[in-house]
Amino acid sequence: MDNWITKQAQLAPQKIAVTDGHQSLTFATLAQRLTQVAGQLAAVGALTQPRVAMLTDNSLAGYQVALALLGTGHTIVWLNKRLPTTELRRQLQDSTVATCLVADDLWREGLGVNAVRFGTLLTTAATPRPLVATFDVHQVASIMYTSGTTGQPKGVLQTFENHYTSAIASALNLGVMPDDEWLCTVPIFHISGFSIMMRGLIYGMTVRLVPQFDAPAIAHILRTEPVTLISVVPFMLKKLLDQQTPTATPYCALRGMLLGGGPIDQATLRRCQQQGVPVVQSYGMTETASQVVALNFADAPSHVGSSGKPLFTTQLQLAPQTHEILLKTPALAAGYLGQPEKFAAKLTADGWYHTGDVGHLDEAGFLYVDGRLDDMIISGGENIFPDAIEAAYQSAPGVRDIAVVGRPDAEWGMVPVAFVVSNHHLDVAALVAFGRQHLAHYQVPRAFIPVAEIPHNGNGKVQRAKLRARLSVAHSD
């Protein structure tokens, strides 16, 4: 297919492709700029191998460098800026890259490869280099490492076809309007952020970049700029709701918020309805190049808590015994870098992909995600998912953060135990009473353990293995 960058420069040359609130680039200007960046990439020796790593934030410079790599037919290896240098070194070695391009404010020593600052790259004298005329749909466009909650992170191979079909499926669900502008406050090194960049190219849509999530700043943008769509995770949504006081100025042009990234409690979703904030829940993962299941604007108000229905290009079924979510979709990644056997192990003989998540469908076919199969606690024959307990306790007085794991029990097999970050002294009796009001009796944690913080990985997911290990040490003592 035609190079999406040069195609939009032909179709909509004067449309704003990207803006950071200070500088805006049309598709025509962007395409021209990228030939200059491509020349600079060649001049610093970054294009000698098919893969190039990037360590960046949501900046206009990072956006342009990434698209220059894609536009010259190279594969981006996205690095998570929150990870320690030791893990970044491992990922760089695993992906066999020779060059890592680093935003100036994220510079660090010891990456073990040829590291080039954006400031150096973008001031290098160079002859412009033309972009490739076409994209090979089967070529790997990007590599992202999974969060590694259950083991070492694996490099997910995302092809141009994966990104294209993901974008088209989302468009068929949410619609594409001529004036759409998508606010990208989620990191572009995650699939949630990079998929916005790709949709921008495929739809001919403006991408509004912000360097990081800051609730007052984002709320101001939504009230004063023509942003129609924004992707959020539960933490972001709650912070934005807190900004919408009765006297606050309404959002200027917002069509909706696409919510993903984990479970959300019913109380927060009800607040969205009360404040008139249109939220569309979704379900997806790095291996599916973003959402593959989502609500639409018409169904969202009447199916609060659901992730929606499979998008047009997605097939979904639940495993008979475990209710694990199984998928078929052209957005499914080509595999894991250097570990084809691990990806193959997640596929059934007839091609269904095991997501590792458990869910249920209502009578109308709407999906509700219950939690991770590996996290499920079987207590006295009842299946308990930590996500449900944690969501209930989000509104408990004094609870700042909570994570639930299973503990072996002689009578019940397993029982739930909660680690709690509290605003004050932990009142266990009050927490038990709260649980009995909002949960089934077997879901109420048998112990509440005070901690200073909950361990999370670089992608913000709870590292339950560390909490289980802490329980094991305490038990052995």
C-alpha positions in Angstrom: 0.0 0.0 0.0 1.1 3.6 -0.4 3.2 5.2 2.3 0.6 6.7 4.6 2.7 9.8 5.2 3.2 10.8 1.6 -0.4 9.7 0.8 -1.9 12.1 3.3 0.5 14.8 2.0 -1.2 14.3 -1.4 -4.8 13.9 -0.1 -4.9 16.6 2.6 -1.8 18.7 2.3 -3.1 21.6 4.4 -4.7 19.6 7.1 -2.9 19.8 10.5 -1.2 16.4 11.0 0.3 17.1 14.5 0.5 19.9 17.0 2.0 20.2 20.5 0.0 23.4 21.3 3.0 25.6 20.2 3.9 24.3 16.8 1.7 22.7 14.2 2.7 20.8 11.1 0.4 20.1 8.1 0.7 16.8 6.3 2.5 18.5 3.4 5.0 20.1 5.8 5.4 16.9 7.8 6.3 14.9 4.7 8.8 17.4 3.7 10.3 17.7 7.2 10.7 13.9 7.4 12.9 13.8 4.3 15.3 16.1 6.1 15.1 13.9 9.3 15.7 10.8 7.2 18.8 12.4 5.7 20.0 13.2 9.2 19.3 9.6 10.4 21.5 8.4 7.5 24.2 10.9 8.3 24.6 9.7 11.9 24.6 6.1 10.8 21.2 5.1 12.2 19.9 3.5 9.1 22.6 0.8 8.6 20.4 -1.8 10.2 16.6 -2.6 9.7 15.8 -1.9 13.4 16.4 1.3 15.3 15.5 1.9 19.0 13.9 5.0 20.4 13.7 6.4 23.9 11.4 9.3 23.8 8.5 11.1 25.4 5.4 12.6 23.6 7.3 15.4 21.9 7.1 16.8 18.4 10.7 15.8 17.9 10.0 12.2 19.0 6.9 12.1 16.7 9.0 13.2 13.7 11.9 10.9 14.4 9.6 7.9 14.7 7.8 8.7 11.5 11.1 9.3 9.7 12.1 5.7 10.7 8.8 4.3 9.5 8.9 6.4 6.3 12.3 5.0 5.4 11.2 1.4 5.8 12.8 0.8 9.2 11.4 -0.9 12.3 11.0 1.1 15.5 12.0 -0.7 18.7 10.1 1.3 21.4 11.7 1.6 24.8 9.9 2.5 28.0 11.5 5.5 29.6 10.3 4.3 33.1 12.5 1.2 33.0 15.9 1.0 34.6 19.0 1.0 32.4 19.7 -2.6 33.0 16.4 -3.7 31.5 16.8 -1.3 28.6 20.2 -2.8 27.9 18.6 -6.3 27.9 15.9 -5.2 25.4 18.5 -3.5 23.2 20.6 -6.7 23.1 17.5 -8.8 22.5 16.4 -6.7 19.6 20.0 -6.6 18.1 19.9 -2.9 17.3 23.1 -0.9 16.7 21.6 2.6 17.4 19.3 4.1 20.0 17.9 7.6 19.4 17.3 9.4 22.8 15.4 12.5 23.7 17.7 15.0 25.2 15.9 15.1 28.6 15.9 11.3 28.8 19.6 10.9 28.1 21.3 8.2 30.2 24.7 6.5 30.0 25.3 2.8 29.7 22.9 1.7 27.1 25.5 -0.4 25.4 24.8 0.7 21.8 25.5 3.8 19.7 23.2 6.3 21.4 22.4 9.6 19.7 20.7 12.5 21.3 17.8 14.1 19.4 19.6 17.4 19.7 22.6 16.0 17.9 20.5 14.2 15.3 18.3 17.1 14.4 21.2 19.7 14.0 23.3 17.4 11.8 23.9 18.8 8.3 22.5 16.3 5.8 21.1 15.9 2.3 17.4 15.1 2.4 16.6 11.5 1.8 13.3 10.5 0.0 10.8 8.3 1.9 9.8 4.9 0.6 6.9 4.9 -1.9 5.0 2.0 -0.3 4.6 0.1 2.9 4.8 -3.7 2.9 1.8 -4.8 5.0 3.7 -7.8 6.2 6.8 -5.9 7.3 7.3 -5.3 11.1 6.7 -1.6 11.7 7.3 -1.7 15.5 8.5 -3.8 18.3 7.1 -3.3 21.8 8.1 -5.2 24.9 5.3 -6.7 27.0 5.0 -5.7 30.6 6.5 -8.9 31.9 4.2 -9.4 34.9 4.6 -13.1 34.6 8.2 -13.4 33.3 10.8 -11.6 31.2 9.3 -9.1 28.7 8.9 -10.3 25.2 9.3 -8.2 22.0 5.9 -8.1 20.2 6.3 -7.9 16.4 3.6 -5.5 15.1 3.2 -5.3 11.3 1.8 -2.5 9.2 -1.2 -4.7 8.6 -1.7 -5.0 12.3 -1.8 -1.3 12.8 -3.9 -0.7 9.6 -6.6 -3.2 10.5 -6.7 -2.0 14.1 -7.2 1.6 12.9 -9.9 0.6 10.4 -11.8 -1.5 13.0 -11.7 1.5 15.5 -13.0 3.8 12.8 -15.9 1.5 12.0 -16.8 1.6 15.6 -16.3 5.2 16.8 -16.6 6.8 13.4 -14.2 9.4 11.8 -15.4 13.0 11.6 -13.7 15.6 9.4 -12.8 17.7 12.4 -11.5 15.0 14.6 -8.5 15.7 16.8 -7.1 13.0 19.1 -5.4 14.1 22.3 -2.4 11.9 22.9 -1.6 12.0 26.6 -0.8 8.3 26.9 2.9 7.4 26.1 3.7 6.9 22.4 6.1 4.1 23.4 3.0 2.2 24.5 0.5 0.8 22.0 -2.2 3.1 23.4 -0.2 6.1 22.3 1.5 4.8 19.1 -1.9 3.6 17.8 -3.1 7.2 18.0 -0.1 8.3 15.8 -1.0 5.5 13.3 -4.7 6.4 13.2 -3.7 10.0 12.6 -1.8 8.9 9.4 -4.5 6.5 8.3 -7.5 8.8 8.9 -5.8 12.0 8.0 -6.6 13.2 11.5 -4.8 15.8 13.7 -2.9 14.4 16.7 -2.5 16.7 19.7 0.6 15.8 21.6 1.1 16.5 25.3 4.4 15.6 27.0 2.8 14.0 30.1 -0.5 13.6 31.9 -1.3 16.6 34.1 -5.0 16.7 35.0 -5.4 20.5 35.2 -3.5 21.0 32.0 -5.5 18.3 30.1 -8.8 19.7 31.4 -7.8 23.1 30.2 -7.0 21.7 26.7 -10.3 19.9 26.6 -12.1 23.2 27.5 -10.3 25.5 25.1 -9.1 23.4 22.1 -11.0 21.5 19.4 -10.1 18.1 20.8 -12.8 15.5 20.0 -11.2 12.3 21.3 -8.8 11.3 24.0 -7.5 7.9 25.2 -7.3 7.4 29.0 -6.6 4.8 31.6 -8.7 4.6 34.8 -6.2 6.7 36.8 -6.4 9.5 34.2 -10.2 9.4 34.0 -10.6 9.8 37.8 -8.3 12.7 37.9 -10.1 14.4 35.0 -13.5 13.9 36.7 -12.1 15.6 39.8 -11.4 18.7 37.6 -15.1 18.9 36.4 -16.6 20.9 39.3 -20.2 22.3 38.9 -18.7 25.7 37.9 -16.1 24.4 35.5 -16.3 25.3 31.8 -17.7 22.4 29.7 -15.4 20.6 27.3 -15.2 22.4 24.0 -15.7 19.7 21.3 -15.2 16.3 23.0 -17.0 13.4 21.3 -15.7 10.8 23.8 -13.0 9.3 25.9 -11.7 5.8 24.9 -11.0 4.0 28.2 -8.6 1.1 28.4 -5.7 -0.2 30.4 -7.4 -2.0 33.2 -10.5 -2.5 35.3 -12.7 0.5 36.3 -15.1 0.7 39.2 -18.8 1.3 38.7 -18.8 4.4 40.9 -16.4 6.2 38.5 -18.5 5.2 35.5 -21.6 6.5 37.2 -19.8 9.8 37.8 -19.1 10.0 34.1 -22.8 9.7 33.4 -23.7 12.3 36.0 -21.1 14.7 34.6 -22.1 14.1 31.0 -18.7 12.7 30.1 -19.0 10.2 27.2 -16.8 7.2 28.0 -16.3 4.2 25.7 -14.7 1.3 27.4 -12.4 -1.0 25.3 -10.2 -4.1 25.6 -7.0 -4.8 23.8 -3.3 -5.5 24.3 0.1 -5.0 22.8 -0.3 -8.2 20.9 -3.4 -6.9 19.1 -2.1 -3.4 18.2 -4.6 -1.8 20.6 -8.3 -2.3 21.0 -10.1 -5.3 19.5 -13.3 -5.1 21.7 -15.0 -1.8 22.4 -18.3 -0.2 23.2 -19.7 2.4 20.8 -21.3 5.8 21.7 -24.8 4.5 21.4 -24.3 1.4 23.7 -22.0 2.9 26.3 -24.7 4.5 28.6 -26.7 1.3 28.8 -23.8 -1.2 29.2 -21.8 0.5 32.0 -18.9 -1.8 33.0 -18.7 -3.7 29.7 -15.8 -3.6 27.3 -18.3 -3.9 24.4 -18.5 -6.2 21.5 -15.8 -7.5 19.2 -14.9 -5.0 16.6 -15.7 -5.7 13.0 -12.4 -7.5 12.2 -12.4 -9.4 15.5 -13.7 -12.9 16.3 -14.1 -13.8 20.0 -15.1 -16.8 22.0 -14.7 -18.0 25.5 -12.9 -21.3 26.4 -15.4 -23.8 27.6 -13.9 -24.6 31.0 -12.0 -21.5 32.0 -13.9 -18.8 30.2 -10.6 -17.5 29.0 -11.0 -14.9 26.2 -9.9 -16.3 22.8 -9.4 -14.1 19.7 -8.9 -14.2 16.0 -8.0 -10.9 14.3 -5.8 -9.6 11.6 -4.5 -7.1 14.2 -2.8 -10.0 16.0 1.0 -9.6 16.1 3.3 -11.7 13.9 4.9 -13.2 17.0 7.5 -12.6 19.7 11.0 -11.6 18.6 13.3 -14.5 18.8 10.7 -16.6 20.7 8.3 -18.1 18.1 7.6 -21.1 20.3 6.2 -18.9 23.1 3.8 -17.2 20.7 2.8 -20.5 19.1 2.0 -21.9 22.5 -0.7 -19.2 22.8 -2.4 -20.4 19.6 -4.9 -23.2 19.3 -4.6 -25.7 16.5 -7.2 -23.7 14.5 -5.7 -20.3 15.2 -7.4 -18.9 18.3 -5.2 -16.7 20.4 -5.2 -17.3 24.2 -5.2 -13.8 25.8 -4.8 -15.0 29.4 -7.8 -12.9 30.4 -11.1 -14.3 31.7 -14.4 -12.8 30.9 -18.1 -13.4 30.5 -20.7 -12.4 27.9 -24.2 -11.1 28.6 -27.2 -12.3 26.6 -26.7 -9.5 24.0 -23.0 -10.5 23.4 -21.3 -7.7 25.4 -18.0 -8.7 27.0 -17.2 -8.2 30.6 -13.5 -8.8 31.5 -13.2 -10.5 34.9 -9.4 -10.6 35.3 -6.3 -12.5 34.5 -6.4 -16.3 34.4 -3.1 -16.4 36.3 -4.4 -14.2 39.0 -7.7 -16.1 39.6 -8.1 -17.3 43.2 -10.2 -20.5 43.6 -11.6 -20.5 47.1 -14.0 -23.3 48.1 -14.9 -23.8 44.5 -15.6 -20.1 43.9 -13.6 -18.2 41.3 -12.4 -14.9 42.7 -10.7 -12.2 40.6 -8.5 -9.6 42.4 -9.6 -6.9 39.9 -13.2 -7.1 41.2 -12.1 -6.8 44.9 -9.7 -3.9 44.1 -12.3 -2.0 42.1 -14.8 -2.3 45.0 -12.2 -1.0 47.6 -11.2 2.0 45.4 -14.1 3.9 47.1 -13.4 2.7 50.6 -12.5 5.5 53.0 -8.8 6.0 53.5 -7.7 3.5 50.8 -5.1 5.1 48.5 -4.1 1.9 46.7 -4.8 -1.8 47.0 -3.7 -5.1 45.5 -5.1 -8.6 46.1 -3.4 -12.0 45.8 -4.3 -15.5 46.8 -2.9 -17.2 49.9 -2.9 -21.0 50.5 -5.5 -22.1 53.0 -6.0 -25.5 54.5 -9.8 -25.3 54.5 -10.6 -23.3 51.4 -7.7 -24.0 49.2 -7.0 -20.3 48.6 -8.3 -17.2 50.2 -7.9 -13.5 49.1 -5.4 -11.3 50.9 -5.1 -7.5 50.4 -2.1 -5.3 50.5 -3.2 -1.7 51.3 -1.7 1.7 51.1 -3.7 3.8 53.5 -4.1 7.5 54.2 -4.0 6.7 57.9 -3.8 3.8 60.4 -5.3 0.7 58.8 -8.8 0.0 60.3 -9.1 -3.6 59.5 -12.6 -4.0 61.0 -13.9 -1.1 58.9 -12.4 -2.6 55.8 -14.0 -6.0 56.5 -17.3 -4.3 57.1 -17.0 -2.3 53.9 -16.2 -5.5 52.0 -19.3 -7.3 53.4 -21.4 -4.4 52.1 -20.0 -4.3 48.6 -18.8 -7.9 47.9 -19.8 -11.5 48.2 -18.7 -12.9 51.5 -16.1 -15.2 49.9 -14.5 -12.2 48.1 -13.8 -10.2 51.3 -10.0 -10.4 52.0 -9.0 -12.6 55.0 -6.2 -10.2 55.8 -5.3 -6.6 55.2 -1.6 -6.0 55.1 -0.4 -2.3 55.4 2.4 -1.4 52.9 4.1 1.9 51.9 3.5 1.2 48.2 2.2 -1.4 45.8 4.9 -2.8 43.4 4.2 -1.9 39.8 6.2 -2.7 36.6 7.3 -0.1 34.0 3.8 -0.2 32.4 2.0 0.5 35.7 0.7 -3.0 36.2 0.7 -4.6 39.7 3.5 -7.1 40.1 1.5 -9.7 42.0 4.3 -12.2 41.9 6.3 -10.0 44.3 3.3 -9.8 46.7 2.9 -13.6 46.6 6.6 -13.9 47.3 6.2 -11.6 50.3 3.4 -13.8 51.6 5.6 -16.9 51.1 8.4 -15.4 53.1 6.1 -14.3 55.9 4.6 -17.8 56.0 8.0 -19.5 56.2 9.0 -17.2 59.0 
